Amino acid sequence: MQANNYDRLCADIIKSFVLLDETQPRNIEAWRPVVVDVMEGYNNFPRDDFEKHIETFYPLGVELLNREMGHEIRLALQALLRRVGESRMGMEPVKTPVQTPTSPRSISSAYFGRRSSRGR
């Protein structure tokens, strides 16, 4: 798949999520991790590629603010807005990277570490 088609697909995923009706909670829950993955992927683009697609992804991020988004999307959106601020407004990069977890499991492991099983 060409990069341009991939970028378009990622943007379409977020657009479709934004357009989901609040009466479709199963669809919202099913697509939420996909949207987080797309946003995390975009947030991790190299600087030139990130800047090339700001006009596409920034407005989609703003549209996400119109809905109940959940903790994971909120963290990914925060990282997106921070990176746009660094790129376009000259803000200083954050010294400690913001973790954008893709699941509640990754949130707990970030705070509590990995549990080890004793005796095994």
LUMGUKOL-975327 format. One record per residue (C-alpha): residue number from 1; x negated, y, z negated. Coordinates in steps of 0.001 Angstrom, whole numbers, plus 524288, in hexadecimal, padded with zeros to 5 digits. Each point is the difference from the previous one (the first is absolute). Example, Ala and Ser with C-alpha at 12.3 -4.5 7.8 and 13.67 -1.06 7.14 Angstrom:
<recs>
+-----+-------+-------+-------+
|   k |     x |     y |     z |
+-----+-------+-------+-------+
|   1 | 7CFF4 | 7EE6C | 7E188 |
|   2 | 7FAA6 | 80D70 | 80294 |
+-----+-------+-------+-------+
</recs>
This chain:
<recs>
+-----+-------+-------+-------+
|   k |     x |     y |     z |
+-----+-------+-------+-------+
|   1 | 80000 | 80000 | 80000 |
|   2 | 7FA66 | 80D31 | 803AA |
|   3 | 7FD52 | 809AE | 7F513 |
|   4 | 80A36 | 80975 | 8053A |
|   5 | 80A95 | 7F582 | 7FFBB |
|   6 | 7FBC2 | 7FBEB | 7F25F |
|   7 | 800E9 | 80DFB | 7FB16 |
|   8 | 80D76 | 80157 | 80614 |
|   9 | 80471 | 7F34C | 7F99E |
|  10 | 7FB36 | 8049B | 7F2AE |
|  11 | 80703 | 80CFE | 80187 |
|  12 | 80C6D | 7F8DD | 80450 |
|  13 | 7FF71 | 7F77E | 7F3CC |
|  14 | 7FFE8 | 80BF0 | 7F72B |
|  15 | 80A84 | 806E1 | 8082B |
|  16 | 808C7 | 7F41A | 7FF2B |
|  17 | 7FDF5 | 7FF1F | 7F15B |
|  18 | 80379 | 80E54 | 7FE3C |
|  19 | 80C8C | 7FDD2 | 807BA |
|  20 | 80475 | 7F449 | 7F7F5 |
|  21 | 80CC4 | 8029A | 7F920 |
|  22 | 7FFAA | 7FF8E | 7F122 |
|  23 | 80AE9 | 7F5DD | 800F0 |
|  24 | 7F5DB | 7F67D | 8058E |
|  25 | 7F808 | 7FD08 | 7F3C4 |
|  26 | 7FB46 | 7F2CC | 804FD |
|  27 | 7FA7D | 80617 | 80C54 |
|  28 | 7F9C6 | 80AEF | 7F833 |
|  29 | 7F994 | 7F647 | 7F6B7 |
|  30 | 7FB7F | 7F762 | 80B3A |
|  31 | 7F9E3 | 80B27 | 807B5 |
|  32 | 7F9FA | 80771 | 7F492 |
|  33 | 7F356 | 7F7DD | 7FF79 |
|  34 | 7FE90 | 80118 | 80EC0 |
|  35 | 80117 | 80ECE | 7FF38 |
|  36 | 7F5D7 | 8002D | 7F514 |
|  37 | 7F6CC | 7F7B5 | 8083A |
|  38 | 801B7 | 80909 | 80BB8 |
|  39 | 7FD87 | 80C1E | 7F7D3 |
|  40 | 7F42C | 7FA02 | 7F94F |
|  41 | 7FAA6 | 7FC16 | 80D35 |
|  42 | 8019A | 80DC6 | 80536 |
|  43 | 7FA2E | 805D6 | 7F3A8 |
|  44 | 7F3E4 | 7F7A5 | 8022D |
|  45 | 7FDE0 | 8041D | 80E26 |
|  46 | 7F2CE | 8062C | 802E1 |
|  47 | 800B0 | 80EDC | 7FF66 |
|  48 | 80116 | 80257 | 80EBF |
|  49 | 80ACD | 7F5EC | 801C1 |
|  50 | 80724 | 804F2 | 7F3F2 |
|  51 | 7FFCC | 80E04 | 804F5 |
|  52 | 8045F | 7FBC7 | 80D88 |
|  53 | 80CB5 | 7FA8B | 7FA5A |
|  54 | 80350 | 80A02 | 7F571 |
|  55 | 80AB3 | 80607 | 80871 |
|  56 | 806A5 | 7F2B7 | 8007D |
|  57 | 7FE6A | 7FAFB | 7F222 |
|  58 | 800E1 | 80C6E | 7F7E4 |
|  59 | 80E2C | 802FF | 803F9 |
|  60 | 80392 | 7F1CE | 7FD5A |
|  61 | 7FA31 | 80134 | 7F277 |
|  62 | 80802 | 80C39 | 7FD9F |
|  63 | 80C3D | 7F8AC | 8045F |
|  64 | 7FD30 | 7F569 | 7F602 |
|  65 | 80211 | 80A50 | 7F57E |
|  66 | 80E83 | 80000 | 8037C |
|  67 | 8023A | 7F274 | 7FAAA |
|  68 | 7FDCA | 7F7F5 | 7F3E7 |
|  69 | 7F2ED | 7FA45 | 80395 |
|  70 | 7FACE | 7F810 | 7F4AF |
|  71 | 7F2EF | 800C2 | 7F933 |
|  72 | 7F7DB | 7F95D | 80A90 |
|  73 | 8047F | 80912 | 80AE2 |
|  74 | 7FE82 | 80BCD | 7F723 |
|  75 | 7F1A9 | 7FC92 | 7FD90 |
|  76 | 7FD70 | 7FDAC | 80E82 |
|  77 | 806C0 | 80CE9 | 80337 |
|  78 | 7F7F2 | 80717 | 7F5C0 |
|  79 | 7F39D | 7FAA6 | 80650 |
|  80 | 804E7 | 80456 | 80D70 |
|  81 | 8030C | 80DD2 | 7FB75 |
|  82 | 7F300 | 800EB | 7F8E8 |
|  83 | 7F8A0 | 7FBA4 | 80C1D |
|  84 | 8075D | 809BC | 8089D |
|  85 | 7FC76 | 80A94 | 7F628 |
|  86 | 7F1B2 | 7FC26 | 800C1 |
|  87 | 80040 | 7FF6D | 80ECF |
|  88 | 807F4 | 80C0B | 80344 |
|  89 | 7FF59 | 808C2 | 7F414 |
|  90 | 7F1FB | 7FDCF | 7FBC6 |
|  91 | 80369 | 7FA20 | 7F2D6 |
|  92 | 7F507 | 7F8EE | 7F916 |
|  93 | 800E3 | 7F134 | 8011D |
|  94 | 803F4 | 7F90D | 7F39B |
|  95 | 7F404 | 7FA1F | 7F97B |
|  96 | 80710 | 7F3BE | 7FB7E |
|  97 | 807D7 | 7F962 | 80ABC |
|  98 | 80E79 | 7FEEE | 7FD5E |
|  99 | 80463 | 7F1EF | 8001D |
| 100 | 80C31 | 7FDCF | 807F2 |
| 101 | 804EA | 7F2BA | 7FBCF |
| 102 | 8081C | 7F7E5 | 8093E |
| 103 | 806C9 | 7F845 | 7F570 |
| 104 | 80350 | 800F8 | 7F196 |
| 105 | 7F615 | 7F53A | 7FDC7 |
| 106 | 7F4FB | 808AB | 804E4 |
| 107 | 8047C | 80AED | 7F6F1 |
| 108 | 7FF02 | 7F765 | 7F402 |
| 109 | 7F2E7 | 7FA57 | 803F6 |
| 110 | 7FA94 | 80DB9 | 801CF |
| 111 | 803C5 | 803AD | 7F21D |
| 112 | 7FE42 | 7F32B | 7F8CA |
| 113 | 7F5BF | 7F8F4 | 807EB |
| 114 | 8007B | 7F1DD | 803F5 |
| 115 | 8040F | 7F638 | 7F5FF |
| 116 | 7F725 | 7F47D | 7FEA0 |
| 117 | 80478 | 7F2BA | 7FBAE |
| 118 | 7F842 | 7FAD5 | 7F498 |
| 119 | 7FC27 | 7F1DE | 7FF41 |
| 120 | 80101 | 7FDA7 | 80EAB |
+-----+-------+-------+-------+
</recs>
